[in-house]
């Protein structure tokens, strides 16, 4: 059980917009319903993942001697992931 002093992470994307995006994506798969705590957990996980991607991309950018983040800086750390198989 989490401690009482533990705060929820601050969300970057407004929750309503994130819900709308999730519902739009999932609507292609069928008629699904989500509990609000499930959507919040999904949003926290998604934002955490994006934060890691940006941090790794920033490391690659700095290693290249640049200050501007390019798409290839972000793609390098995650090119080995099997996420490609998930999309048609």
Secondary structure as UniProt FT lines:
FT   TURN            4..5
FT   HELIX           15..27
FT   TURN            28..29
FT   HELIX           36..63
FT   TURN            64..65
FT   HELIX           71..77
FT   TURN            78..80
FT   HELIX           82..86
//
